[in-house]
Amino acid sequence: MSCDSTDDEIHLTPNGWVYGTHFFYGEADEKIPRPPNAIETWVRKMRQSYSMAPEHITWECTWVSPNYSEAERLAINKKYPRPNQ
């Protein structure tokens, strides 16, 4: 079993990034709804096999708004780069 396993939803909006639901081993204390003006939803997955091991971080886009073109999404992504945290 891993030492640590977290998933964090992060939503891109026209005004920047908004943090959503945080999952610890797949369980959420509180489900935070996607903002109504969200453009994309990403999940930052962090796994750590044991306490001294480095964190393994991956990103997955789980949702894209049909209200924005790919060019519009790319422009907003360029304006607000994905957080590194």
N, CA, C and O atoms as CSV, one atom per row, in Angstrom:
chain,resi,resn,atom,element,x,y,z
A,1,MET,N,N,0.847,-1.185,0.000
A,1,MET,CA,C,0.000,0.000,0.000
A,1,MET,C,C,0.886,1.240,0.000
A,1,MET,O,O,1.968,1.248,0.588
A,2,SER,N,N,0.418,2.265,-0.656
A,2,SER,CA,C,1.198,3.489,-0.747
A,2,SER,C,C,1.183,4.237,0.580
A,2,SER,O,O,0.336,4.004,1.442
A,3,CYS,N,N,2.136,5.131,0.713
A,3,CYS,CA,C,2.242,5.971,1.897
A,3,CYS,C,C,1.279,7.149,1.794
A,3,CYS,O,O,0.736,7.601,2.802
A,4,ASP,N,N,1.068,7.643,0.585
A,4,ASP,CA,C,0.210,8.807,0.388
A,4,ASP,C,C,-0.439,8.738,-0.989
A,4,ASP,O,O,0.190,8.323,-1.963
A,5,SER,N,N,-1.697,9.147,-1.058
A,5,SER,CA,C,-2.435,9.133,-2.312
A,5,SER,C,C,-3.490,10.228,-2.255
A,5,SER,O,O,-4.470,10.122,-1.517
A,6,THR,N,N,-3.278,11.290,-3.048
A,6,THR,CA,C,-4.241,12.386,-3.073
A,6,THR,C,C,-4.591,12.741,-4.510
A,6,THR,O,O,-3.768,12.620,-5.417
A,7,ASP,N,N,-5.828,13.179,-4.695
A,7,ASP,CA,C,-6.299,13.701,-5.973
A,7,ASP,C,C,-6.933,15.059,-5.682
A,7,ASP,O,O,-7.738,15.191,-4.760
A,8,ASP,N,N,-6.566,16.066,-6.472
A,8,ASP,CA,C,-7.113,17.401,-6.301
A,8,ASP,C,C,-7.719,17.874,-7.609
A,8,ASP,O,O,-7.040,17.915,-8.634
A,9,GLU,N,N,-8.998,18.232,-7.576
A,9,GLU,CA,C,-9.650,18.827,-8.740
A,9,GLU,C,C,-9.279,20.308,-8.801
A,9,GLU,O,O,-9.313,21.015,-7.794
A,10,ILE,N,N,-8.926,20.759,-10.005
A,10,ILE,CA,C,-8.596,22.165,-10.211
A,10,ILE,C,C,-9.300,22.594,-11.489
A,10,ILE,O,O,-9.161,21.956,-12.533
A,11,HIS,N,N,-10.054,23.680,-11.396
A,11,HIS,CA,C,-10.886,24.142,-12.502
A,11,HIS,C,C,-10.316,25.428,-13.095
A,11,HIS,O,O,-10.009,26.376,-12.371
A,12,LEU,N,N,-10.178,25.448,-14.407
A,12,LEU,CA,C,-9.772,26.666,-15.108
A,12,LEU,C,C,-11.024,27.474,-15.415
A,12,LEU,O,O,-11.979,26.956,-15.995
A,13,THR,N,N,-11.017,28.746,-15.025
A,13,THR,CA,C,-12.130,29.661,-15.300
A,13,THR,C,C,-11.579,30.857,-16.078
A,13,THR,O,O,-10.361,30.988,-16.201
A,14,PRO,N,N,-12.429,31.722,-16.601
A,14,PRO,CA,C,-11.944,32.909,-17.299
A,14,PRO,C,C,-11.100,33.832,-16.412
A,14,PRO,O,O,-10.368,34.686,-16.914
A,15,ASN,N,N,-11.210,33.653,-15.083
A,15,ASN,CA,C,-10.465,34.487,-14.134
A,15,ASN,C,C,-9.281,33.774,-13.499
A,15,ASN,O,O,-8.658,34.321,-12.589
A,16,GLY,N,N,-8.954,32.574,-13.953
A,16,GLY,CA,C,-7.839,31.815,-13.388
A,16,GLY,C,C,-8.298,30.479,-12.830
A,16,GLY,O,O,-9.397,30.009,-13.125
A,17,TRP,N,N,-7.444,29.879,-12.025
A,17,TRP,CA,C,-7.670,28.536,-11.492
A,17,TRP,C,C,-8.413,28.587,-10.166
A,17,TRP,O,O,-8.173,29.467,-9.340
A,18,VAL,N,N,-9.323,27.628,-9.973
A,18,VAL,CA,C,-10.105,27.502,-8.749
A,18,VAL,C,C,-9.955,26.060,-8.263
A,18,VAL,O,O,-10.172,25.113,-9.019
A,19,TYR,N,N,-9.581,25.908,-6.992
A,19,TYR,CA,C,-9.438,24.563,-6.434
A,19,TYR,C,C,-10.799,23.992,-6.078
A,19,TYR,O,O,-11.674,24.697,-5.574
A,20,GLY,N,N,-10.963,22.704,-6.348
A,20,GLY,CA,C,-12.211,22.009,-6.065
A,20,GLY,C,C,-12.014,20.956,-4.991
A,20,GLY,O,O,-11.328,21.181,-3.994
A,21,THR,N,N,-12.620,19.816,-5.211
A,21,THR,CA,C,-12.625,18.736,-4.232
A,21,THR,C,C,-11.232,18.126,-4.064
A,21,THR,O,O,-10.507,17.915,-5.036
A,22,HIS,N,N,-10.876,17.849,-2.806
A,22,HIS,CA,C,-9.629,17.167,-2.458
A,22,HIS,C,C,-9.996,15.750,-2.010
A,22,HIS,O,O,-10.869,15.557,-1.163
A,23,PHE,N,N,-9.313,14.768,-2.594
A,23,PHE,CA,C,-9.543,13.363,-2.248
A,23,PHE,C,C,-8.295,12.800,-1.587
A,23,PHE,O,O,-7.183,13.036,-2.060
A,24,PHE,N,N,-8.467,12.062,-0.504
A,24,PHE,CA,C,-7.383,11.359,0.167
A,24,PHE,C,C,-7.728,9.880,0.115
A,24,PHE,O,O,-8.708,9.441,0.717
A,25,TYR,N,N,-6.913,9.106,-0.614
A,25,TYR,CA,C,-7.193,7.687,-0.859
A,25,TYR,C,C,-8.612,7.492,-1.397
A,25,TYR,O,O,-9.315,6.561,-1.005
A,26,GLY,N,N,-9.021,8.390,-2.308
A,26,GLY,CA,C,-10.304,8.258,-2.974
A,26,GLY,C,C,-11.503,8.777,-2.206
A,26,GLY,O,O,-12.620,8.747,-2.722
A,27,GLU,N,N,-11.301,9.249,-0.991
A,27,GLU,CA,C,-12.397,9.750,-0.164
A,27,GLU,C,C,-12.313,11.269,-0.049
A,27,GLU,O,O,-11.233,11.826,0.150
A,28,ALA,N,N,-13.456,11.928,-0.177
A,28,ALA,CA,C,-13.518,13.385,-0.065
A,28,ALA,C,C,-14.271,13.762,1.205
A,28,ALA,O,O,-15.328,13.204,1.498
A,29,ASP,N,N,-13.716,14.723,1.962
A,29,ASP,CA,C,-14.425,15.239,3.131
A,29,ASP,C,C,-15.676,15.987,2.696
A,29,ASP,O,O,-16.740,15.862,3.303
A,30,GLU,N,N,-15.522,16.774,1.621
A,30,GLU,CA,C,-16.608,17.609,1.137
A,30,GLU,C,C,-16.493,17.723,-0.374
A,30,GLU,O,O,-15.422,18.040,-0.891
A,31,LYS,N,N,-17.571,17.472,-1.079
A,31,LYS,CA,C,-17.589,17.602,-2.540
A,31,LYS,C,C,-17.841,19.066,-2.885
A,31,LYS,O,O,-18.873,19.630,-2.520
A,32,ILE,N,N,-16.896,19.673,-3.588
A,32,ILE,CA,C,-17.014,21.064,-4.007
A,32,ILE,C,C,-17.435,21.064,-5.472
A,32,ILE,O,O,-16.717,20.529,-6.317
A,33,PRO,N,N,-18.587,21.654,-5.786
A,33,PRO,CA,C,-19.071,21.615,-7.163
A,33,PRO,C,C,-18.187,22.418,-8.120
A,33,PRO,O,O,-17.523,23.378,-7.730
A,34,ARG,N,N,-18.202,21.994,-9.377
A,34,ARG,CA,C,-17.476,22.706,-10.425
A,34,ARG,C,C,-18.085,24.100,-10.566
A,34,ARG,O,O,-19.308,24.234,-10.577
A,35,PRO,N,N,-17.246,25.152,-10.676
A,35,PRO,CA,C,-17.792,26.496,-10.888
A,35,PRO,C,C,-18.597,26.551,-12.183
A,35,PRO,O,O,-18.227,25.905,-13.163
A,36,PRO,N,N,-19.693,27.312,-12.202
A,36,PRO,CA,C,-20.522,27.372,-13.411
A,36,PRO,C,C,-19.800,27.945,-14.621
A,36,PRO,O,O,-20.187,27.667,-15.755
A,37,ASN,N,N,-18.758,28.740,-14.401
A,37,ASN,CA,C,-18.012,29.331,-15.514
A,37,ASN,C,C,-16.732,28.556,-15.843
A,37,ASN,O,O,-15.853,29.076,-16.531
A,38,ALA,N,N,-16.624,27.320,-15.357
A,38,ALA,CA,C,-15.423,26.517,-15.613
A,38,ALA,C,C,-15.259,26.246,-17.107
A,38,ALA,O,O,-16.231,26.058,-17.839
A,39,ILE,N,N,-14.003,26.231,-17.528
A,39,ILE,CA,C,-13.637,25.959,-18.914
A,39,ILE,C,C,-13.076,24.542,-19.039
A,39,ILE,O,O,-13.377,23.821,-19.990
A,40,GLU,N,N,-12.262,24.161,-18.065
A,40,GLU,CA,C,-11.673,22.820,-17.999
A,40,GLU,C,C,-11.608,22.392,-16.544
A,40,GLU,O,O,-11.527,23.227,-15.643
A,41,THR,N,N,-11.645,21.077,-16.319
A,41,THR,CA,C,-11.384,20.515,-15.001
A,41,THR,C,C,-10.228,19.542,-15.140
A,41,THR,O,O,-10.231,18.661,-16.000
A,42,TRP,N,N,-9.243,19.721,-14.277
A,42,TRP,CA,C,-8.069,18.863,-14.236
A,42,TRP,C,C,-7.993,18.195,-12.875
A,42,TRP,O,O,-8.466,18.740,-11.878
A,43,VAL,N,N,-7.391,17.006,-12.839
A,43,VAL,CA,C,-7.125,16.322,-11.576
A,43,VAL,C,C,-5.618,16.139,-11.459
A,43,VAL,O,O,-4.960,15.557,-12.321
A,44,ARG,N,N,-5.099,16.667,-10.341
A,44,ARG,CA,C,-3.684,16.483,-10.012
A,44,ARG,C,C,-3.611,15.272,-9.084
A,44,ARG,O,O,-4.150,15.285,-7.978
A,45,LYS,N,N,-2.929,14.219,-9.559
A,45,LYS,CA,C,-2.813,12.985,-8.784
A,45,LYS,C,C,-1.394,12.884,-8.218
A,45,LYS,O,O,-0.407,12.971,-8.948
A,46,MET,N,N,-1.321,12.700,-6.908
A,46,MET,CA,C,-0.025,12.546,-6.257
A,46,MET,C,C,0.004,11.201,-5.547
A,46,MET,O,O,-0.887,10.866,-4.767
A,47,ARG,N,N,1.041,10.449,-5.838
A,47,ARG,CA,C,1.248,9.162,-5.185
A,47,ARG,C,C,2.664,9.150,-4.604
A,47,ARG,O,O,3.605,9.671,-5.202
A,48,GLN,N,N,2.786,8.547,-3.434
A,48,GLN,CA,C,4.087,8.394,-2.783
A,48,GLN,C,C,4.123,6.998,-2.189
A,48,GLN,O,O,3.286,6.647,-1.357
A,49,SER,N,N,5.096,6.201,-2.617
A,49,SER,CA,C,5.118,4.793,-2.232
A,49,SER,C,C,5.530,4.567,-0.777
A,49,SER,O,O,5.063,3.619,-0.145
A,50,TYR,N,N,6.387,5.417,-0.247
A,50,TYR,CA,C,6.753,5.357,1.172
A,50,TYR,C,C,7.247,6.747,1.579
A,50,TYR,O,O,7.517,7.583,0.717
A,51,SER,N,N,7.364,6.996,2.867
A,51,SER,CA,C,7.574,8.361,3.355
A,51,SER,C,C,8.834,9.044,2.825
A,51,SER,O,O,8.857,10.270,2.719
A,52,MET,N,N,9.858,8.307,2.497
A,52,MET,CA,C,11.099,8.906,2.003
A,52,MET,C,C,11.173,8.926,0.470
A,52,MET,O,O,12.122,9.464,-0.102
A,53,ALA,N,N,10.191,8.351,-0.175
A,53,ALA,CA,C,10.178,8.303,-1.646
A,53,ALA,C,C,9.719,9.646,-2.207
A,53,ALA,O,O,8.962,10.367,-1.556
A,54,PRO,N,N,10.173,9.979,-3.401
A,54,PRO,CA,C,9.687,11.215,-4.022
A,54,PRO,C,C,8.215,11.073,-4.415
A,54,PRO,O,O,7.726,9.971,-4.667
A,55,GLU,N,N,7.535,12.194,-4.460
A,55,GLU,CA,C,6.141,12.198,-4.902
A,55,GLU,C,C,6.094,11.992,-6.410
A,55,GLU,O,O,6.909,12.550,-7.145
A,56,HIS,N,N,5.146,11.196,-6.865
A,56,HIS,CA,C,4.915,11.001,-8.300
A,56,HIS,C,C,3.624,11.749,-8.635
A,56,HIS,O,O,2.550,11.393,-8.150
A,57,ILE,N,N,3.735,12.789,-9.467
A,57,ILE,CA,C,2.593,13.641,-9.777
A,57,ILE,C,C,2.238,13.518,-11.251
A,57,ILE,O,O,3.103,13.600,-12.122
A,58,THR,N,N,0.948,13.319,-11.515
A,58,THR,CA,C,0.427,13.310,-12.886
A,58,THR,C,C,-0.787,14.228,-12.935
A,58,THR,O,O,-1.427,14.500,-11.919
A,59,TRP,N,N,-1.085,14.694,-14.137
A,59,TRP,CA,C,-2.246,15.566,-14.370
A,59,TRP,C,C,-3.134,14.914,-15.413
A,59,TRP,O,O,-2.643,14.323,-16.375
A,60,GLU,N,N,-4.460,15.023,-15.219
A,60,GLU,CA,C,-5.411,14.467,-16.172
A,60,GLU,C,C,-6.559,15.454,-16.363
A,60,GLU,O,O,-7.173,15.898,-15.393
A,61,CYS,N,N,-6.840,15.792,-17.609
A,61,CYS,CA,C,-7.995,16.634,-17.920
A,61,CYS,C,C,-9.220,15.724,-17.918
A,61,CYS,O,O,-9.290,14.765,-18.686
A,62,THR,N,N,-10.190,16.032,-17.046
A,62,THR,CA,C,-11.353,15.163,-16.897
A,62,THR,C,C,-12.634,15.751,-17.467
A,62,THR,O,O,-13.641,15.052,-17.578
A,63,TRP,N,N,-12.604,17.042,-17.833
A,63,TRP,CA,C,-13.805,17.662,-18.363
A,63,TRP,C,C,-13.426,18.925,-19.138
A,63,TRP,O,O,-12.508,19.644,-18.743
A,64,VAL,N,N,-14.129,19.194,-20.235
A,64,VAL,CA,C,-13.924,20.396,-21.053
A,64,VAL,C,C,-15.291,20.977,-21.376
A,64,VAL,O,O,-16.192,20.254,-21.803
A,65,SER,N,N,-15.448,22.276,-21.174
A,65,SER,CA,C,-16.719,22.936,-21.462
A,65,SER,C,C,-16.978,22.974,-22.963
A,65,SER,O,O,-16.075,23.295,-23.735
A,66,PRO,N,N,-18.193,22.654,-23.385
A,66,PRO,CA,C,-18.530,22.756,-24.802
A,66,PRO,C,C,-18.776,24.202,-25.233
A,66,PRO,O,O,-18.982,24.465,-26.418
A,67,ASN,N,N,-18.757,25.138,-24.287
A,67,ASN,CA,C,-19.047,26.542,-24.579
A,67,ASN,C,C,-17.838,27.336,-25.071
A,67,ASN,O,O,-17.969,28.509,-25.421
A,68,TYR,N,N,-16.669,26.708,-25.101
A,68,TYR,CA,C,-15.448,27.395,-25.521
A,68,TYR,C,C,-14.785,26.617,-26.644
A,68,TYR,O,O,-14.747,25.387,-26.624
A,69,SER,N,N,-14.271,27.335,-27.611
A,69,SER,CA,C,-13.526,26.673,-28.696
A,69,SER,C,C,-12.149,26.273,-28.180
A,69,SER,O,O,-11.707,26.738,-27.129
A,70,GLU,N,N,-11.483,25.410,-28.927
A,70,GLU,CA,C,-10.125,25.012,-28.552
A,70,GLU,C,C,-9.199,26.226,-28.524
A,70,GLU,O,O,-8.346,26.329,-27.642
A,71,ALA,N,N,-9.356,27.143,-29.474
A,71,ALA,CA,C,-8.516,28.355,-29.511
A,71,ALA,C,C,-8.748,29.212,-28.269
A,71,ALA,O,O,-7.798,29.748,-27.699
A,72,GLU,N,N,-10.004,29.342,-27.848
A,72,GLU,CA,C,-10.303,30.116,-26.637
A,72,GLU,C,C,-9.688,29.451,-25.401
A,72,GLU,O,O,-9.119,30.124,-24.542
A,73,ARG,N,N,-9.811,28.122,-25.323
A,73,ARG,CA,C,-9.234,27.398,-24.181
A,73,ARG,C,C,-7.720,27.549,-24.151
A,73,ARG,O,O,-7.139,27.771,-23.089
A,74,LEU,N,N,-7.078,27.430,-25.308
A,74,LEU,CA,C,-5.618,27.579,-25.362
A,74,LEU,C,C,-5.189,28.975,-24.930
A,74,LEU,O,O,-4.191,29.124,-24.225
A,75,ALA,N,N,-5.929,29.998,-25.345
A,75,ALA,CA,C,-5.589,31.376,-24.970
A,75,ALA,C,C,-5.707,31.571,-23.461
A,75,ALA,O,O,-4.862,32.225,-22.851
A,76,ILE,N,N,-6.743,31.011,-22.865
A,76,ILE,CA,C,-6.918,31.158,-21.414
A,76,ILE,C,C,-5.873,30.338,-20.667
A,76,ILE,O,O,-5.377,30.771,-19.627
A,77,ASN,N,N,-5.531,29.157,-21.186
A,77,ASN,CA,C,-4.455,28.361,-20.587
A,77,ASN,C,C,-3.130,29.108,-20.640
A,77,ASN,O,O,-2.336,29.038,-19.702
A,78,LYS,N,N,-2.890,29.816,-21.727
A,78,LYS,CA,C,-1.644,30.581,-21.855
A,78,LYS,C,C,-1.627,31.738,-20.856
A,78,LYS,O,O,-0.588,32.041,-20.270
A,79,LYS,N,N,-2.762,32.371,-20.668
A,79,LYS,CA,C,-2.865,33.493,-19.737
A,79,LYS,C,C,-2.707,33.024,-18.289
A,79,LYS,O,O,-2.100,33.710,-17.467
A,80,TYR,N,N,-3.263,31.845,-17.988
A,80,TYR,CA,C,-3.206,31.294,-16.629
A,80,TYR,C,C,-2.598,29.882,-16.678
A,80,TYR,O,O,-3.332,28.897,-16.760
A,81,PRO,N,N,-1.271,29.781,-16.629
A,81,PRO,CA,C,-0.647,28.446,-16.650
A,81,PRO,C,C,-1.128,27.582,-15.480
A,81,PRO,O,O,-1.467,28.086,-14.410
A,82,ARG,N,N,-1.147,26.289,-15.712
A,82,ARG,CA,C,-1.577,25.336,-14.689
A,82,ARG,C,C,-0.702,25.474,-13.443
A,82,ARG,O,O,0.516,25.597,-13.569
A,83,PRO,N,N,-1.292,25.456,-12.244
A,83,PRO,CA,C,-0.494,25.564,-11.012
A,83,PRO,C,C,0.447,24.381,-10.871
A,83,PRO,O,O,0.144,23.278,-11.327
A,84,ASN,N,N,1.580,24.614,-10.243
A,84,ASN,CA,C,2.570,23.540,-10.024
A,84,ASN,C,C,2.350,22.772,-8.737
A,84,ASN,O,O,2.978,21.736,-8.518
A,85,GLN,N,N,1.492,23.250,-7.908
A,85,GLN,CA,C,1.322,22.639,-6.583
A,85,GLN,C,C,0.621,21.320,-6.661
A,85,GLN,O,O,0.401,20.677,-5.635
